[in-house]
Amino acid sequence: MNRRTPLLSLITAGALCATLAVVSPASGAGEPADRGGAPGPRTRDAHWVSTWTSMPQLTEPSNMPPAPYTGDDSVLTDTTLRQTVHVTTGGDHIRLRFSNAFGGAVLPITEVSVALPLDGRAGTGAIRPGSSHRVTFRGSASIDVPAGAQAVSDPLDFRLAPGSNLTATVYLATGQASTAITSHPGSRTTSYLLRGDHVRDEDLPAATTTDHWYFLSGVEVWSRRSTSATAVLGDSLSDGRGSTTNGNDRWPDALQRRLADRPGGARTAVVNQAAGGNRLLADGLGPNGLARLDRDVLAQSGVDRLIVFEGVNDIGTAPASPAAQKDTAEAVITAYDQIVTRAHAAGIRVYGATLTPFGGNTGYDDPEGHREAARQRVNDWIRTSGRFDAVLDFDRAVRDPRRPGALRAALDTGDHLHLNPAGYRALAEAVPLRLFGPSTLPSGFGYN
């Protein structure tokens, strides 16, 4: 494993200007925070760390908010949107990120609150009584987020337990005057929509449900300097296709639980920046991996490690000819090399995951085996090049020993490409926990 001394990154969400004024205390809401309590937001030996993320992407027509919340030229007018997310590390102070990266107009957020979901469950429309707190932006309840921009909320005193669920409720009085909006369709988590302002309601029994996230792109916690985040750059195999809706059993979720079970608990947040269908080399479902590296990894608060598990869609969508697959394999390898170079310049260690099999998949497997040859070429480079700081051999963890080009049947969803929850657990168990020690970020990094 190559070891490098981290460099001070100038690209960090911590450098975004945000007021450090603290709003009213949480009055004991939520579960106990990390052992010993979390530092206050003015403690200098601490920083903001991303504890949950969703990769922003342009919403496809089939993933738009359901009727009647989408009009001919606007979305979510006079609508309350309630969403639940599963955080990794906890803390006593949080802030939210909202993305309008792909919006065709200003995103007019009227009001936001956060609360703990009833019984702590994911994907519920009910919140725990007394746990709701208003979120502000420079002291105001509302903010207009320009097209292409994001907004970071004021810090909020709110006790959030590691590995818990958080509910964020947003009200848009006028809606977004465009049908080009930002979302994360592969949420595998149920959200709730209801006409009118119901931000403070404890339940939304008449709401319409949809399994997508809209606008909300991150939750951050104020953490000791020893805590950091590990970003995952990936596709549907990290986004969790084949996992359980509201079950939070993708492989990054399973890895976080392994880290939390260690003595002293988790000091690394695993933040999932994957999207189904994403590719390294070309845009498709979301910008290509090289294009979104700055936004989704380098600009995330507290990230000091990166896991790259992407490239199978580049191989699977390229023509199944020897020349095309040879070119694709070399282009994917070059993309890895670029990612490592750029991440190392920002003081981030990079762990490369081998590509898992797709033998028998009707879209990607070809009779002559040209795509399989490309996968083997890429995996050989990941294992032997020495460019990554560590290698995660996901291929070895889930392949069929008798048919190495295919998944083990017990781990296969049936499409011979995606994994079921048992398969995702196998990926998580293949990650050496020794790779996740104390934060490697310099003191004072990302204070704002």
Legacy VTK file of the C-alpha trace (Angstrom):
# vtk DataFile Version 3.0
C-alpha trace
ASCII
DATASET POLYDATA
POINTS 448 float
0.000 0.000 0.000
1.358 3.403 -0.939
1.488 5.890 1.947
1.453 9.609 1.312
1.503 12.601 3.627
-1.830 14.437 3.161
-1.675 17.934 1.708
-3.813 20.840 2.814
-6.750 21.065 0.418
-8.097 24.403 -0.646
-11.175 22.728 -2.075
-13.535 22.025 0.791
-17.113 22.667 1.658
-15.793 23.855 4.981
-14.529 26.939 3.149
-18.079 27.879 2.218
-19.185 30.942 4.155
-21.812 30.092 6.742
-22.701 31.859 9.923
-21.674 30.140 13.126
-24.472 31.656 15.183
-26.257 28.891 17.085
-30.028 28.789 17.242
-32.099 27.559 20.172
-30.888 24.394 21.912
-32.386 21.032 21.099
-33.707 20.626 24.651
-32.382 17.076 24.829
-34.095 15.902 21.619
-32.708 12.728 20.146
-30.371 10.065 21.446
-27.013 10.488 23.193
-24.303 11.866 20.938
-20.820 10.360 20.539
-19.184 9.354 23.831
-17.999 12.358 25.797
-20.289 14.807 23.964
-19.577 16.780 20.818
-17.567 19.984 20.763
-19.354 23.291 20.303
-19.325 24.939 16.868
-16.723 27.476 17.994
-14.245 24.836 19.159
-11.211 25.189 16.921
-9.972 21.618 17.291
-13.048 20.472 15.368
-14.581 20.749 11.925
-17.650 20.060 9.824
-17.909 16.505 8.516
-20.407 15.176 5.986
-22.451 12.424 7.619
-24.961 11.836 4.798
-24.986 12.774 1.124
-26.952 12.076 -2.034
-25.469 12.675 -5.471
-27.409 15.509 -7.193
-28.610 14.779 -10.716
-31.083 16.058 -13.263
-34.477 14.472 -12.636
-35.728 12.322 -15.497
-39.424 12.644 -16.489
-40.254 9.254 -14.930
-38.762 10.360 -11.598
-40.505 13.726 -11.271
-42.766 14.350 -8.266
-46.081 12.569 -8.878
-49.307 14.341 -9.801
-50.552 16.829 -8.765
-47.184 18.137 -7.595
-45.725 18.586 -11.098
-47.341 21.127 -13.398
-46.659 22.070 -17.010
-43.991 24.582 -16.023
-43.520 24.294 -12.249
-42.874 21.755 -9.516
-44.046 21.413 -5.890
-46.060 24.637 -5.719
-47.589 25.140 -2.246
-46.181 21.761 -1.250
-44.635 20.229 1.857
-41.911 17.661 1.190
-40.857 15.373 4.047
-37.748 13.209 3.593
-35.830 10.821 5.840
-32.085 10.174 5.622
-29.770 7.757 7.438
-26.742 9.454 8.973
-23.456 7.780 9.826
-21.528 9.658 12.531
-23.454 11.765 15.029
-23.017 15.039 16.891
-24.713 17.850 18.817
-24.655 20.402 15.964
-25.801 19.890 12.364
-26.339 21.810 9.158
-28.041 20.909 5.880
-27.138 21.316 2.232
-29.689 21.905 -0.523
-28.725 21.592 -4.180
-30.173 23.375 -7.190
-27.367 22.091 -9.417
-29.697 21.131 -12.273
-32.590 23.478 -11.617
-33.941 25.454 -14.531
-34.956 28.307 -12.234
-34.405 29.639 -8.727
-35.296 27.156 -5.974
-37.499 29.194 -3.558
-37.277 27.415 -0.192
-39.895 28.944 2.110
-39.367 27.014 5.329
-37.375 24.010 6.610
-37.420 21.966 9.787
-35.587 18.896 11.063
-36.895 16.292 13.474
-36.424 12.719 14.577
-38.715 10.231 12.820
-41.298 8.484 14.958
-39.785 5.338 16.515
-36.540 6.214 14.710
-37.717 4.486 11.555
-36.642 5.303 8.005
-39.215 6.288 5.425
-42.024 7.355 7.759
-44.172 10.471 7.436
-44.474 10.856 11.218
-41.997 12.616 13.506
-41.314 12.286 17.225
-43.410 14.817 19.174
-41.333 17.712 20.457
-38.287 16.961 18.298
-38.960 19.424 15.441
-36.628 22.422 15.104
-36.578 25.249 12.562
-33.660 25.472 10.128
-32.444 28.938 9.123
-30.226 30.565 6.510
-28.376 33.614 7.886
-31.130 33.803 10.443
-33.979 33.679 7.925
-36.483 30.848 7.515
-36.365 31.144 3.724
-33.751 31.288 0.984
-33.723 31.509 -2.807
-31.119 29.136 -4.252
-29.957 30.301 -7.716
-29.971 27.858 -10.598
-26.801 25.791 -10.512
-26.012 26.722 -6.899
-26.355 25.175 -3.469
-27.283 26.522 -0.041
-25.817 25.581 3.338
-27.981 26.202 6.398
-26.964 27.880 9.647
-25.619 25.520 12.309
-28.354 24.114 14.520
-28.107 22.691 18.039
-29.612 19.256 17.420
-28.469 16.045 19.034
-28.067 13.336 16.408
-27.011 9.817 17.328
-24.561 7.865 15.128
-26.338 5.502 12.739
-29.734 7.143 13.265
-32.382 8.548 10.936
-33.165 12.239 10.480
-36.302 13.778 8.979
-36.095 17.024 7.003
-39.310 18.803 6.029
-39.336 21.515 3.368
-42.162 23.828 2.298
-42.170 25.584 -1.093
-44.889 28.231 -1.194
-44.436 29.200 -4.844
-42.718 26.057 -6.073
-39.885 25.921 -8.573
-40.828 27.630 -11.826
-39.316 24.904 -13.987
-39.593 21.186 -14.606
-35.804 20.894 -14.668
-35.107 20.048 -11.028
-32.408 18.416 -8.908
-33.017 15.107 -7.177
-31.598 11.726 -6.299
-34.018 9.153 -7.759
-32.316 6.083 -6.268
-33.110 6.966 -2.669
-34.481 3.542 -1.713
-36.271 5.604 0.931
-39.874 6.815 0.996
-40.614 10.562 0.912
-43.942 12.315 1.527
-45.681 15.121 -0.399
-48.702 17.130 0.733
-50.355 20.362 -0.422
-50.036 23.307 1.934
-47.660 24.223 4.724
-47.308 21.223 7.050
-43.719 21.731 8.158
-44.627 21.519 11.848
-47.199 18.706 11.562
-46.293 15.585 13.518
-47.796 13.307 10.856
-48.850 13.558 7.221
-51.501 10.811 6.929
-52.960 12.164 3.677
-49.603 12.577 1.913
-48.588 11.090 -1.416
-45.490 8.890 -1.246
-42.569 8.573 -3.636
-39.247 6.768 -3.347
-37.010 9.673 -4.382
-35.107 12.483 -2.660
-35.460 16.050 -3.961
-33.134 19.047 -3.367
-31.623 17.794 -0.078
-28.029 16.786 -0.844
-26.162 16.661 2.474
-26.168 16.650 6.255
-23.059 17.706 8.172
-22.118 17.373 11.840
-19.633 19.388 13.894
-17.035 16.823 14.945
-13.678 16.486 16.612
-10.683 16.672 14.304
-10.173 12.913 14.698
-13.439 12.334 12.812
-13.491 12.444 9.011
-15.516 11.212 6.043
-14.929 8.556 3.408
-16.647 9.315 0.105
-17.821 6.551 -2.232
-17.686 7.321 -5.962
-19.867 4.766 -7.689
-22.868 3.609 -9.681
-25.960 1.478 -8.953
-23.879 -1.139 -7.138
-23.140 1.484 -4.471
-26.444 3.349 -4.830
-28.021 0.077 -3.764
-30.077 -1.365 -6.587
-31.285 -4.662 -5.190
-31.213 -3.417 -1.592
-34.304 -3.050 0.625
-36.437 0.092 0.413
-36.180 1.869 3.782
-33.767 -0.864 4.913
-30.473 1.021 4.531
-28.643 -2.178 3.564
-26.458 -0.968 0.694
-22.800 -1.938 1.092
-21.740 1.560 2.316
-24.434 1.229 5.024
-23.114 -2.200 6.013
-19.554 -0.871 6.086
-20.613 1.972 8.379
-22.192 -0.503 10.782
-18.959 -2.504 10.858
-17.020 0.650 11.662
-19.503 1.619 14.381
-19.127 -1.778 16.049
-15.431 -1.222 16.696
-14.337 -0.250 20.220
-14.852 3.495 20.581
-17.378 3.606 17.719
-16.982 4.978 14.218
-14.699 7.938 13.608
-15.228 7.770 9.861
-18.484 8.724 8.158
-19.183 6.770 4.962
-20.944 9.108 2.515
-22.484 7.608 -0.594
-21.923 9.638 -3.773
-23.207 7.041 -6.220
-26.030 6.962 -8.736
-27.534 4.191 -10.810
-26.260 4.153 -14.392
-23.398 6.540 -13.690
-20.188 6.217 -15.722
-16.630 7.437 -15.338
-16.134 8.606 -18.903
-19.440 9.860 -20.292
-22.504 11.624 -18.945
-25.665 9.605 -18.588
-27.572 9.327 -15.338
-25.716 12.200 -13.760
-22.436 13.807 -14.826
-19.525 11.461 -15.494
-17.290 10.507 -12.581
-14.390 12.681 -13.657
-16.644 15.726 -14.061
-18.312 15.363 -10.656
-15.196 14.557 -8.636
-14.745 18.154 -7.444
-18.390 18.618 -6.444
-19.068 15.185 -4.969
-15.734 14.416 -3.302
-13.216 17.258 -3.066
-15.794 19.840 -1.969
-17.375 17.646 0.701
-16.685 18.588 4.292
-14.144 16.494 6.165
-13.375 13.967 3.411
-9.925 12.403 3.776
-10.562 9.050 2.058
-12.187 8.037 -1.215
-13.390 4.626 -2.410
-13.666 4.339 -6.193
-16.014 1.548 -7.313
-17.076 2.544 -10.798
-16.415 1.584 -14.411
-18.648 -1.399 -15.099
-21.180 0.792 -16.944
-18.426 2.183 -19.176
-17.458 -1.360 -20.165
-21.039 -2.575 -20.434
-22.248 0.232 -22.701
-19.232 0.272 -25.047
-19.469 -1.833 -28.235
-18.594 -5.494 -27.713
-15.671 -5.515 -30.120
-12.004 -6.167 -29.315
-10.896 -2.671 -30.336
-13.696 -0.816 -28.520
-13.242 -2.796 -25.324
-9.473 -2.384 -25.382
-9.907 1.379 -25.760
-12.546 1.485 -23.010
-10.388 -0.457 -20.548
-7.454 1.890 -21.141
-9.717 4.957 -20.804
-11.134 3.664 -17.511
-7.607 3.070 -16.207
-6.616 6.590 -17.232
-9.681 7.919 -15.397
-8.581 6.091 -12.240
-5.111 7.572 -12.594
-6.587 11.069 -12.912
-8.823 10.571 -9.880
-5.880 9.419 -7.768
-3.753 12.369 -8.888
-6.441 14.944 -8.128
-7.482 13.389 -4.822
-3.894 13.091 -3.578
-3.360 16.779 -4.348
-6.227 17.454 -1.928
-4.728 15.233 0.785
-7.227 12.400 0.205
-6.258 8.731 0.244
-7.828 6.660 -2.542
-8.917 3.028 -2.267
-9.694 1.210 -5.513
-12.367 -1.502 -5.671
-12.214 -4.186 -8.331
-15.195 -4.443 -10.686
-17.649 -7.229 -9.908
-18.768 -9.861 -12.493
-21.683 -9.563 -14.899
-21.594 -12.965 -16.614
-25.093 -13.894 -17.799
-26.417 -10.326 -17.788
-28.390 -9.845 -21.002
-27.179 -6.286 -21.536
-23.495 -6.440 -20.620
-22.291 -10.014 -21.180
-21.279 -10.794 -24.762
-20.779 -14.306 -26.207
-17.190 -13.668 -27.297
-16.191 -12.374 -23.885
-14.733 -9.030 -25.025
-16.327 -7.111 -22.165
-15.179 -9.708 -19.650
-11.657 -9.349 -21.006
-11.883 -5.589 -20.460
-13.102 -6.102 -16.895
-10.190 -8.437 -16.206
-7.742 -5.917 -17.686
-9.104 -3.144 -15.464
-9.102 -5.338 -12.361
-5.537 -6.466 -13.011
-4.438 -2.829 -13.127
-6.307 -1.996 -9.920
-4.613 -4.893 -8.127
-1.069 -4.470 -9.436
-0.437 -0.879 -10.497
0.326 0.455 -7.019
-1.510 3.688 -7.793
-4.207 3.189 -5.160
-3.415 3.542 -1.473
-5.218 0.232 -0.953
-7.177 -2.283 -3.022
-10.641 -3.578 -2.072
-11.127 -6.860 -3.930
-14.887 -6.777 -4.409
-14.600 -9.087 -7.416
-13.093 -11.855 -5.282
-15.692 -11.300 -2.549
-18.767 -12.031 -4.696
-17.679 -14.041 -7.742
-18.616 -17.682 -8.238
-15.453 -19.771 -7.659
-16.577 -22.213 -10.355
-17.464 -19.429 -12.824
-15.259 -16.415 -11.971
-16.967 -14.282 -14.612
-20.310 -14.537 -12.792
-21.751 -13.654 -9.404
-22.426 -16.301 -6.782
-26.084 -17.269 -7.123
-26.859 -16.617 -3.451
-25.723 -12.990 -3.825
-27.370 -12.233 -7.184
-30.649 -10.329 -7.583
-31.299 -12.435 -10.675
-30.100 -9.984 -13.318
-26.510 -11.267 -12.900
-25.183 -7.744 -12.394
-26.675 -6.329 -9.197
-26.362 -7.727 -5.688
-28.966 -8.497 -3.056
-28.523 -7.424 0.589
-26.407 -10.529 1.300
-24.170 -9.568 -1.604
-23.804 -6.029 -0.328
-22.857 -7.380 3.099
-20.187 -9.475 1.399
-18.721 -6.343 -0.207
-18.693 -4.516 3.131
-17.018 -7.463 4.840
-14.268 -7.432 2.198
-13.140 -3.953 3.303
-10.234 -4.049 5.804
-11.205 -1.873 8.765
-7.533 -1.085 9.418
-7.785 1.382 6.513
-9.985 3.668 8.617
-7.962 5.181 11.431
-8.107 8.713 12.863
-8.585 11.606 10.458
-5.560 12.519 8.345
-6.715 16.126 7.878
-4.495 18.863 9.349
-5.532 20.691 12.517
-7.976 23.515 11.878
-8.954 22.135 8.448
-12.479 23.086 7.377
-13.251 25.249 10.418
-15.971 27.404 8.846
LINES 1 449
448 0 1 2 3 4 5 6 7 8 9 10 11 12 13 14 15 16 17 18 19 20 21 22 23 24 25 26 27 28 29 30 31 32 33 34 35 36 37 38 39 40 41 42 43 44 45 46 47 48 49 50 51 52 53 54 55 56 57 58 59 60 61 62 63 64 65 66 67 68 69 70 71 72 73 74 75 76 77 78 79 80 81 82 83 84 85 86 87 88 89 90 91 92 93 94 95 96 97 98 99 100 101 102 103 104 105 106 107 108 109 110 111 112 113 114 115 116 117 118 119 120 121 122 123 124 125 126 127 128 129 130 131 132 133 134 135 136 137 138 139 140 141 142 143 144 145 146 147 148 149 150 151 152 153 154 155 156 157 158 159 160 161 162 163 164 165 166 167 168 169 170 171 172 173 174 175 176 177 178 179 180 181 182 183 184 185 186 187 188 189 190 191 192 193 194 195 196 197 198 199 200 201 202 203 204 205 206 207 208 209 210 211 212 213 214 215 216 217 218 219 220 221 222 223 224 225 226 227 228 229 230 231 232 233 234 235 236 237 238 239 240 241 242 243 244 245 246 247 248 249 250 251 252 253 254 255 256 257 258 259 260 261 262 263 264 265 266 267 268 269 270 271 272 273 274 275 276 277 278 279 280 281 282 283 284 285 286 287 288 289 290 291 292 293 294 295 296 297 298 299 300 301 302 303 304 305 306 307 308 309 310 311 312 313 314 315 316 317 318 319 320 321 322 323 324 325 326 327 328 329 330 331 332 333 334 335 336 337 338 339 340 341 342 343 344 345 346 347 348 349 350 351 352 353 354 355 356 357 358 359 360 361 362 363 364 365 366 367 368 369 370 371 372 373 374 375 376 377 378 379 380 381 382 383 384 385 386 387 388 389 390 391 392 393 394 395 396 397 398 399 400 401 402 403 404 405 406 407 408 409 410 411 412 413 414 415 416 417 418 419 420 421 422 423 424 425 426 427 428 429 430 431 432 433 434 435 436 437 438 439 440 441 442 443 444 445 446 447
